């Protein structure tokens, strides 16, 4: 708190205080476009009719609610990792000394210990699952597989100095079901497997990750797809349905957003996970950024740089809420079901619910989406009598 006050005082001296806008960066008009157009024009179309549409576009650009979800959330106070969100910023000699001591502790004491634990956990995972995979299919093999997965996951969580609080354990995902959760970081999977075993779904990788995948699939029925198969939507759906139909297999773990969001929001869920059938077990994950930033900004950091940042933070602290199982209601399509599950997760985790596709993190808005909005706009003009 003392450090935060010093930072705030320094900020006030360096720049004039500005009156904040009512809603974020600018004060936005929340009037629906249909009502605004109906109010503006009751006669023939005029060129000025497009000004409202232009203003909405400018508002979206200035106060973009999408791309800001792909950068680390703003901290309320200094967490001894960096001065501010622009990294090192000199405030005072005392703060500099404290920060310097913290760097020594994190890099010279914590990092070697964590690296050692991570190496032990990964090696144990590869060796243990390879040995268990040689056993014939039986209840003993399943028990040993779950034991190896749980033990190694807990070692890896210790390597991150993870402090995890699990809530409502009576709602934990059951075999034959599908566990869906919001996605902030690649370590989300480790956070969840620290408390239970899941069948992972994903693309086959090379390198160390590929070695781990090939070893674990021998002991546990994970669902790995080749690069060519992942694009075949029908093949993916069929294999997942076959897995869910077997009530003796572990629940599937899926992150329907398809990309990492910065721990403040939940974006659009892909409908594929909700077309499979079976029971959905929603899980909400919320990290505490005060001790370390778990969000992976993959456009800024590669996986090695990200893991280094994670392992040199003070700790990874998060809350996990297991929520009551949900099933698809009669007359409800996959998109509506996905939206209902997303809303429940956002509400439980205290996250902002956004209808945008997380794919916008790397791709531009599709032309078809732009054309659809243009058509909707022209229909509004016609419906309100602006065009004769």
Secondary structure, 3 states (H helix, E strand, C coil): CHHHHHHHHHHHHHCCCCCCCCCCCCCCCCCCHHHHHHHHCCCCCCHHHHHHHHHHHHHHHHCCCCHHHHCCCCCCCCCCCCCECCECCCCCHHHHHHHHHHHHHHHHHHHHHHHHHHHHHHHHHHHHHHHHHCCCCCHHHHHHHHHHHHHHHHHHHHHCCEEEEEECHHHCCCCCCEEEECCCCCCHHHHHHCCCCCEEEEECCCHHHHHHHHHHHHHCCCEEECHHHHCCHHHHHHHHHHHHHCCCCCCEEECCCCCCCCCCEECCCCHHHHCCCCCEEEEEEEECCCCCCCCCCCCCCCHHHHHHHHHCCCCEEEEEEECCCECCCCCCCHHHHHHHHHHHHHHHHCCEECCCCHHHHCCCCCHHHHHHHHHHHHHHHHHCCCCC
